[in-house]
Amino acid sequence: MLLKGRVALVTGGATGIGEAIAQLFAAEGALVHIFDKDPEGCRAVAEQIAKSGGSAGSFAGDVRNFDQVSAWVSSAAERHGRLDILINNAGIFPRRAFMDMSEHDWDEMHDVNLKSMFHTARAVLPRMIEQQSGKIVNLSSVTFHLGVPGLTHYVSSKGGVVGFTRSLAREMGPQNIHVNCVTPGAIHTQSEANFVTPEQVRIFVENQSLRRRIEPLDVAKVCLFLSSDLSDGMTGQTLNVDGGWAMH
């Protein structure tokens, strides 16, 4: 029970990596609050956690909307009197060749993948500063280390997440608030078939040192480490969970 009694906020918790994080954190004793644009999926995950004996609340909203994010954060703080963990997981992944990319494509990617973290951090940090404690984990991507064609807007946004993590860690360290980052690789999620082919999946695995699919739970376990006391000596760091694809 590494997170017993701690209040954990998870964005994009209805599916994939976010769902795995919410499930694992609840199993480790956290009081989980999920935020997602999919109200039914968000509610279903919370109900599943409750059936398993855990604690979870769901809140439907758009991470691009600060008022909605703030309402979610406030509801969790009012219910429990504290906020301990923020997992910034929400993101989108549409492929687009750079010369076919519109300004809207670029702005939407950065609003969802990067600006959303500004919104959540701004909403959560006043409480964490008051407590003089907190753990923030931001989800970036291994594509930042690799550079990938057809994803210039995505890679740029995920690179921004790494920079955001480092600077915020410097600024919040004196307040005993830890800010770290995870860069997942090719993760075996339910939505994967929407944006990659079986041939691309085969190539992903061949490029990894570990010749197996990396699952959402693999990422969730690293987020658990960064959210628990086990990582108390770390901040501003970026950890790859990619099966040994990129090494830095």
Beta strands, then each sheet from edge to edge (+ up, - down):
strand 1: 7-11
strand 2: 31-36
strand 3: 55-60
strand 4: 85-88
strand 5: 134-139
strand 6: 177-184
strand 7: 238-241
sheet 1: 3+ 2+ 1+ 4+ 5+ 6+ 7+
end
